[in-house]
Amino acid sequence: MPPDFMFSVKCHKDLTHKFLLSPRQESYGILNQSLRICNELRAEILHIQTPPSFNPDERLKDIRDLLTSVDFGGVRLAWEIRGRMAQGTIELMRDLGIIHCTDISREMPAVDSDILYTRLFGMGEHNLYQFDDAELMEIDSRVKEKSRGRAYLTFHGARMYSDAARLKVYEKNGTFPKVTKAVGLESLKMVLEEDAKFPATKGELVEKQGWKVFDLTETEHVHASVLLEKLPDRKYESVEEVIGALR
């Protein structure tokens, strides 16, 4: 393991989905066990995620009672709120030094913090997405705008390792590496050959393959939808037929 490698820990969802952050024995048990894991891994961030149906403003006292009764030591809590978030929750997070975890490609944190912690999924359905150059540049810009200290970027898309690596290269060199060994239609062909199913309509190709990134030129790396949207609206039997229609 590299010496600068760092874990973060995601708390068991029973705390947020079953016990709803209430101050009860089971909640304390989950938190304390999670903190023991953080200490073993030397993780500085403990992440919790509440579901869309959960309204923290209706449970502020319970949440405060729970979180102020636990010794977090040097571990910081990062809270990802999938549902409603009102002023009371924002004030609670400020009071307790809780990091507001968002996907900054979609939403900026509502609470300023000395640590930025973001989980990056992108604009696809669930985690079926790959960031293109422009989106990675925007993420980099938002991090620099919002971060007042350390910033943790955790990628969760289908190409998360590639996305993270490409952003690191950009931060170091100011340019993005290629994603294939070709450019233009040949690059698109390589991307489609990975798993495209045929026969397929134009709409199906845009939906299932358009989120991927290919090398339009040596320096432009864009979503496959840029070219797939230009296809005539009909059914295609093979990758070769798709590429032929785009020539």
C-alpha positions as CSV (number, residue, x, y, z in Angstrom):
1,M,0.0,0.0,0.0
2,P,1.4,3.5,-0.9
3,P,2.4,5.5,2.2
4,D,0.0,8.3,1.3
5,F,-2.9,5.9,0.7
6,M,-5.9,6.8,2.9
7,F,-9.1,4.9,3.6
8,S,-12.5,6.4,4.4
9,V,-15.3,4.3,6.1
10,K,-19.0,4.2,5.3
11,C,-21.2,3.6,8.3
12,H,-23.6,0.6,8.3
13,K,-26.9,1.8,6.8
14,D,-28.8,0.4,9.8
15,L,-27.8,3.6,11.6
16,T,-29.5,5.8,9.1
17,H,-32.1,3.6,7.4
18,K,-33.3,1.4,10.3
19,F,-32.6,3.4,13.5
20,L,-32.9,6.8,11.8
21,L,-30.0,8.4,13.7
22,S,-31.9,8.0,17.0
23,P,-30.0,8.0,20.3
24,R,-30.5,4.3,21.2
25,Q,-28.2,1.4,22.2
26,E,-28.1,0.0,18.7
27,S,-27.1,3.3,17.2
28,Y,-24.2,3.8,19.7
29,G,-23.1,0.3,19.0
30,I,-22.9,0.9,15.2
31,L,-21.1,4.2,15.6
32,N,-18.6,2.9,18.1
33,Q,-17.8,-0.1,15.9
34,S,-17.4,2.1,12.9
35,L,-15.0,4.3,14.8
36,R,-13.0,1.3,15.8
37,I,-12.7,0.4,12.1
38,C,-11.6,4.0,11.3
39,N,-8.9,3.8,14.0
40,E,-7.6,0.4,12.7
41,L,-7.5,1.8,9.1
42,R,-6.2,5.2,10.2
43,A,-9.3,6.6,8.3
44,E,-10.0,10.3,8.9
45,I,-13.6,10.3,7.5
46,L,-16.6,8.3,8.6
47,H,-19.4,8.7,6.0
48,I,-23.1,8.4,6.6
49,Q,-25.9,8.5,4.0
50,T,-29.5,9.2,4.8
51,P,-32.3,8.1,2.4
52,P,-34.5,10.4,0.4
53,S,-37.4,9.7,2.7
54,F,-35.5,10.9,5.8
55,N,-36.1,14.5,6.9
56,P,-33.4,15.5,9.3
57,D,-35.2,18.7,10.4
58,E,-37.9,16.5,12.0
59,R,-35.3,14.7,14.1
60,L,-32.8,17.4,15.0
61,K,-32.9,16.8,18.8
62,D,-32.4,13.1,18.4
63,I,-29.6,13.6,16.0
64,R,-27.8,16.1,18.1
65,D,-28.3,13.9,21.2
66,L,-26.7,10.9,19.4
67,L,-23.8,12.7,17.8
68,T,-22.8,14.8,20.8
69,S,-22.8,11.6,23.0
70,V,-20.1,9.9,21.0
71,D,-16.3,10.6,21.1
72,F,-15.3,10.8,17.5
73,G,-11.7,11.4,18.4
74,G,-9.8,12.6,15.3
75,V,-12.5,11.2,12.9
76,R,-14.7,13.6,11.0
77,L,-18.2,12.8,10.1
78,A,-19.3,13.3,6.5
79,W,-23.1,13.4,6.0
80,E,-24.6,12.7,2.6
81,I,-28.3,13.8,2.7
82,R,-30.3,12.3,-0.2
83,G,-33.6,14.0,0.8
84,R,-34.8,17.3,2.1
85,M,-32.3,19.6,3.8
86,A,-33.5,22.8,5.6
87,Q,-31.9,25.5,7.7
88,G,-32.1,23.6,10.9
89,T,-30.0,20.8,9.6
90,I,-27.5,23.2,8.1
91,E,-27.1,24.9,11.5
92,L,-26.7,21.5,13.2
93,M,-23.9,20.5,10.9
94,R,-22.2,23.8,11.4
95,D,-22.4,23.5,15.2
96,L,-21.0,19.9,15.2
97,G,-18.4,20.4,12.5
98,I,-20.0,17.9,10.2
99,I,-18.9,17.8,6.5
100,H,-21.7,18.1,4.0
101,C,-21.0,15.4,1.4
102,T,-22.5,16.0,-2.0
103,D,-21.7,15.0,-5.6
104,I,-20.1,18.3,-6.6
105,S,-20.6,17.5,-10.2
106,R,-24.3,18.1,-9.4
107,E,-24.6,20.1,-6.2
108,M,-22.2,22.2,-4.1
109,P,-22.1,21.7,-0.3
110,A,-24.5,23.8,1.7
111,V,-22.1,23.9,4.7
112,D,-18.7,25.4,4.5
113,S,-16.0,23.2,6.0
114,D,-12.2,22.9,6.3
115,I,-12.6,19.6,4.6
116,L,-14.3,18.9,1.3
117,Y,-15.6,15.3,0.9
118,T,-17.4,14.5,-2.3
119,R,-18.8,11.3,-3.9
120,L,-18.8,11.6,-7.6
121,F,-21.4,9.7,-9.6
122,G,-22.1,12.0,-12.6
123,M,-25.2,12.5,-14.6
124,G,-26.0,9.0,-15.6
125,E,-28.6,6.5,-14.2
126,H,-27.3,5.2,-10.9
127,N,-23.5,5.0,-11.4
128,L,-23.5,4.3,-15.2
129,Y,-21.4,7.3,-16.2
130,Q,-17.9,8.4,-17.3
131,F,-16.8,12.0,-16.9
132,D,-15.5,13.8,-20.1
133,D,-12.8,16.4,-20.1
134,A,-15.1,19.4,-19.6
135,E,-16.8,17.8,-16.6
136,L,-13.5,16.9,-14.9
137,M,-12.2,20.4,-15.4
138,E,-15.4,21.7,-13.8
139,I,-15.0,19.4,-10.9
140,D,-11.4,20.5,-10.5
141,S,-12.6,24.2,-10.6
142,R,-15.3,23.6,-8.0
143,V,-12.9,21.8,-5.7
144,K,-10.5,24.7,-5.8
145,E,-13.4,27.2,-5.3
146,K,-15.0,25.4,-2.3
147,S,-12.0,23.7,-0.6
148,R,-10.4,25.6,2.3
149,G,-8.1,22.8,3.3
150,R,-8.1,19.1,2.4
151,A,-10.3,17.7,-0.3
152,Y,-11.3,14.1,-0.8
153,L,-12.7,13.1,-4.2
154,T,-14.2,9.6,-4.3
155,F,-15.3,8.5,-7.8
156,H,-18.2,6.0,-7.9
157,G,-19.1,5.8,-11.6
158,A,-18.7,2.8,-13.9
159,R,-15.2,4.1,-15.0
160,M,-14.2,5.5,-11.6
161,Y,-10.6,4.3,-11.7
162,S,-10.1,5.9,-15.2
163,D,-11.9,9.1,-14.2
164,A,-9.7,9.5,-11.0
165,A,-6.5,8.7,-12.9
166,R,-7.4,11.2,-15.7
167,L,-8.1,14.0,-13.3
168,K,-4.8,13.3,-11.5
169,V,-2.9,13.6,-14.8
170,Y,-4.7,16.8,-15.6
171,E,-3.9,18.3,-12.2
172,K,-0.2,17.4,-12.8
173,N,0.2,18.2,-16.5
174,G,-2.7,20.4,-17.4
175,T,-3.8,18.0,-20.1
176,F,-5.9,14.8,-20.2
177,P,-4.6,11.4,-21.4
178,K,-6.4,9.5,-24.1
179,V,-8.9,6.8,-23.2
180,T,-8.2,4.5,-26.2
181,K,-5.3,3.9,-28.6
182,A,-7.1,5.6,-31.5
183,V,-9.0,8.8,-32.4
184,G,-12.2,9.7,-34.1
185,L,-14.4,6.9,-35.4
186,E,-11.8,4.2,-34.7
187,S,-11.8,5.3,-31.0
188,L,-15.6,5.2,-30.9
189,K,-15.5,1.7,-32.5
190,M,-13.2,0.5,-29.8
191,V,-15.5,1.8,-27.1
192,L,-18.6,0.3,-28.7
193,E,-16.9,-3.1,-29.2
194,E,-16.6,-3.4,-25.4
195,D,-20.2,-4.5,-24.8
196,A,-22.6,-3.0,-27.3
197,K,-25.5,-5.4,-28.0
198,F,-27.1,-5.7,-31.5
199,P,-29.5,-5.3,-33.2
200,A,-30.0,-1.8,-31.6
201,T,-31.8,1.3,-32.5
202,K,-30.2,4.7,-32.4
203,G,-32.1,5.5,-29.2
204,E,-30.8,2.3,-27.6
205,L,-27.2,3.1,-28.6
206,V,-27.4,6.6,-27.2
207,E,-28.9,5.3,-23.9
208,K,-26.6,2.3,-23.4
209,Q,-23.4,3.6,-24.9
210,G,-23.6,7.4,-25.0
211,W,-22.3,7.9,-21.5
212,K,-18.9,6.5,-22.4
213,V,-16.0,8.7,-23.3
214,F,-13.9,8.3,-26.5
215,D,-11.1,10.2,-28.2
216,L,-12.6,12.6,-30.7
217,T,-9.1,14.0,-31.4
218,E,-5.7,13.6,-29.7
219,T,-6.8,16.4,-27.2
220,E,-10.6,16.1,-27.1
221,H,-12.2,13.3,-25.1
222,V,-16.0,13.5,-25.2
223,H,-19.1,11.4,-24.7
224,A,-20.0,8.9,-27.3
225,S,-23.4,10.5,-27.5
226,V,-21.7,13.4,-29.4
227,L,-21.5,11.2,-32.5
228,L,-24.2,8.6,-31.8
229,E,-26.8,11.5,-31.7
230,K,-25.9,12.1,-35.4
231,L,-26.9,8.6,-36.5
232,P,-29.9,8.2,-38.8
233,D,-32.9,7.1,-36.7
234,R,-33.1,3.3,-37.5
235,K,-31.9,-0.1,-36.3
236,Y,-28.3,-1.2,-36.6
237,E,-27.0,-4.8,-36.8
238,S,-23.3,-4.3,-35.9
239,V,-20.6,-1.9,-34.7
240,E,-19.3,-1.8,-38.3
241,E,-22.8,-0.6,-39.5
242,V,-22.8,2.1,-36.9
243,I,-19.4,3.4,-37.9
244,G,-20.2,3.2,-41.6
245,A,-23.3,5.3,-41.0
246,L,-21.2,8.0,-39.3
247,R,-18.5,8.2,-42.1
